[in-house]
Amino acid sequence: MRSMDFFDKHLVFTHGEFVSAHTATGRSPNTSNTLLRKHVAAGRILRVRRGLYAVVPRGADPQSAPVDPYLVATALVDDAVVAYHAALQFHGKVYSVSRRFHYLTCARARPYSFRGADFVPVRVPASLRNISDLGGGVREHPHAGGTARVTTLERALVDVFDAPDKGAGWEEVWRSLEHVEFFDLDAVIDYVDKLGSAIAAARVGFFLEQHRDALMAEDTHLDAIAQLGPNEPRYFDPGRQSGKLLTRWNLVVPEQVLSRSWGEVI
């Protein structure tokens, strides 16, 4: 495959992908590496980080050429999946746009920054690592001339309640999720069950109960999630903020969350 033909189909790519495509046509790895260096020097591609490259649009300056962050996050490690607030943002369901992109991976990876965007790895929870689809709710989407691997809205809903720090805080979680008109609640329940986090189950159940009419959450859905919740009272907030005990969920929920009084002094 000619280099330019490869670039047309791979706007963000790894060193391994480029070498595999070229050696498949009989070229040596050394030739492929030489070609990569020449294309970087000519400004046709730019190095995002070691082993990862992006194509520079014709006529653009390599120093300022746009590089899609979802394609970068997907390519940082082989199994990377855009998740949490970044997944909601990909689906267009956030209250505030962020330049922080969390991605799930089974590998041990380090945070990386590129052109003002922070790419933060999160290890897949132990309960999901040995499941072939990492617990489900992972999809590949054609995006910006490439392919982005992103969690579904259903998985993102559960994930931000499992790790609210990766959802940018309760107000952002609430306001973002309230942009979603529909969730497949059976898929939500299935993923909550696989995740095995009682506190996440209770938080999800409380949110769905609070929005039961808008999200068409029936008692059967809520009861199924309640069975996956904690057996003893737990604090809704990781900071153990005081509040009201909701016995159905065994959750002590802060008044600000109960009343959705964001930004008010209470």
PyMOL commands that set and color helices and strands:
alter all, ss='L'
color gray80, all
select helices_A, chain A and resi 3-9+15-23+29-41+69-75+84-90+126-128+153-162+164-167+170-177+185-195+198-210+212-215+219-226+255-259
alter helices_A, ss='H'
color red, helices_A
select strands_A, chain A and resi 12-14+45-49+52-55+81-82+100-105+112-114+117-123+138-143+146-151+234-235+244-246+251-253
alter strands_A, ss='S'
color yellow, strands_A
deselect
rebuild
show_as cartoon
